[in-house]
Amino acid sequence: MGFLANVLVRPVGARYFMTETELAEERKLGHERVGRETAEAASRPPTASSWVTVAIAWTAIGFPLTWGILKTIEKAMALFR
């Protein structure tokens, strides 16, 4: 199946590529947009709801992670007794 998929892949037509001037213009616009968005995000202080979201996310990750670490230590202790 994978071999068949590889055989069917064709090169992209040249008309879909950007010229060097178009590419330079897009890169310029991208850098301007990212710089502006980063500056705006850095100037805003975190809200209370963002802290709640972070706490919920860490709790959702932390409990299974802690359980896995404790189980790993428990199994490792059995090997060395």
ROZADO-239376 format. One record per residue (C-alpha): residue in three letters; x, y, z; chain. Coordinates in steps of 0.02 Angstrom, whole numbers, plus 50000, padded with zeros to 5 digits. Each point is the difference from the previous one (the first is absolute). Last residue first. Layout:
BEGIN
<r:ALA, xx:X, yy:Y, zz:Z, c:A>
...
end
This chain:
BEGIN
<r:ARG, xx:50733, yy:49686, zz:52360, c:A>
<r:PHE, xx:50067, yy:50086, zz:49844, c:A>
<r:LEU, xx:49869, yy:49945, zz:49875, c:A>
<r:ALA, xx:49854, yy:50037, zz:50117, c:A>
<r:MET, xx:50066, yy:50176, zz:50025, c:A>
<r:ALA, xx:49995, yy:50027, zz:49812, c:A>
<r:LYS, xx:49817, yy:49950, zz:49993, c:A>
<r:GLU, xx:49955, yy:50124, zz:50139, c:A>
<r:ILE, xx:50107, yy:50138, zz:49921, c:A>
<r:THR, xx:49911, yy:49976, zz:49834, c:A>
<r:LYS, xx:49830, yy:49998, zz:50086, c:A>
<r:LEU, xx:50043, yy:50164, zz:50089, c:A>
<r:ILE, xx:50057, yy:50081, zz:49838, c:A>
<r:GLY, xx:49843, yy:49945, zz:49909, c:A>
<r:TRP, xx:49885, yy:50063, zz:50139, c:A>
<r:THR, xx:50091, yy:50168, zz:50002, c:A>
<r:LEU, xx:49981, yy:50018, zz:49812, c:A>
<r:PRO, xx:49817, yy:49949, zz:50007, c:A>
<r:PHE, xx:49966, yy:50131, zz:50135, c:A>
<r:GLY, xx:50110, yy:50137, zz:49928, c:A>
<r:ILE, xx:49928, yy:50011, zz:49824, c:A>
<r:ALA, xx:49820, yy:50040, zz:50047, c:A>
<r:THR, xx:50062, yy:50102, zz:50149, c:A>
<r:TRP, xx:50121, yy:50097, zz:49889, c:A>
<r:ALA, xx:49859, yy:50037, zz:49877, c:A>
<r:ILE, xx:49879, yy:50053, zz:50136, c:A>
<r:ALA, xx:50130, yy:50117, zz:50077, c:A>
<r:VAL, xx:50043, yy:50076, zz:49830, c:A>
<r:THR, xx:49816, yy:50030, zz:49962, c:A>
<r:VAL, xx:49974, yy:50080, zz:50170, c:A>
<r:TRP, xx:50150, yy:50114, zz:49970, c:A>
<r:SER, xx:49928, yy:50048, zz:49830, c:A>
<r:SER, xx:49832, yy:50037, zz:50081, c:A>
<r:ALA, xx:50081, yy:50120, zz:50122, c:A>
<r:THR, xx:50075, yy:50100, zz:49857, c:A>
<r:PRO, xx:50183, yy:50006, zz:49950, c:A>
<r:PRO, xx:50071, yy:50175, zz:49976, c:A>
<r:ARG, xx:49996, yy:50071, zz:49823, c:A>
<r:SER, xx:50159, yy:50083, zz:49933, c:A>
<r:ALA, xx:50081, yy:49837, zz:49948, c:A>
<r:ALA, xx:49850, yy:49950, zz:49894, c:A>
<r:GLU, xx:50001, yy:50165, zz:49906, c:A>
<r:ALA, xx:50187, yy:49993, zz:49968, c:A>
<r:THR, xx:49988, yy:49821, zz:49937, c:A>
<r:GLU, xx:49855, yy:50041, zz:49884, c:A>
<r:ARG, xx:50094, yy:50150, zz:49925, c:A>
<r:GLY, xx:50160, yy:49902, zz:49973, c:A>
<r:VAL, xx:49906, yy:49854, zz:49923, c:A>
<r:ARG, xx:49906, yy:50113, zz:49880, c:A>
<r:GLU, xx:50155, yy:50097, zz:49944, c:A>
<r:HIS, xx:50101, yy:49840, zz:49976, c:A>
<r:GLY, xx:49861, yy:49921, zz:49897, c:A>
<r:LEU, xx:49977, yy:50154, zz:49891, c:A>
<r:LYS, xx:50186, yy:50003, zz:49958, c:A>
<r:ARG, xx:50002, yy:49813, zz:49964, c:A>
<r:GLU, xx:49849, yy:50019, zz:49887, c:A>
<r:GLU, xx:50084, yy:50143, zz:49903, c:A>
<r:ALA, xx:50163, yy:49900, zz:49980, c:A>
<r:LEU, xx:49902, yy:49850, zz:49935, c:A>
<r:GLU, xx:49905, yy:50104, zz:49875, c:A>
<r:THR, xx:50164, yy:50078, zz:49938, c:A>
<r:GLU, xx:50085, yy:49829, zz:49987, c:A>
<r:THR, xx:49855, yy:49929, zz:49900, c:A>
<r:MET, xx:49877, yy:49887, zz:50088, c:A>
<r:PHE, xx:49974, yy:49819, zz:49945, c:A>
<r:TYR, xx:49829, yy:49936, zz:49945, c:A>
<r:ARG, xx:50031, yy:50034, zz:49815, c:A>
<r:ALA, xx:50152, yy:49885, zz:50007, c:A>
<r:GLY, xx:49888, yy:49847, zz:50020, c:A>
<r:VAL, xx:50027, yy:49892, zz:50154, c:A>
<r:PRO, xx:50093, yy:49838, zz:49967, c:A>
<r:ARG, xx:49899, yy:49839, zz:49992, c:A>
<r:VAL, xx:49964, yy:49870, zz:50133, c:A>
<r:LEU, xx:49914, yy:49844, zz:49927, c:A>
<r:VAL, xx:50154, yy:49889, zz:50019, c:A>
<r:ASN, xx:50016, yy:50046, zz:50184, c:A>
<r:ALA, xx:49817, yy:49954, zz:50033, c:A>
<r:LEU, xx:50026, yy:49832, zz:49913, c:A>
<r:PHE, xx:50153, yy:49964, zz:50105, c:A>
<r:GLY, xx:49904, yy:50043, zz:50159, c:A>
<r:MET, xx:49861, yy:49879, zz:49953, c:A>
end
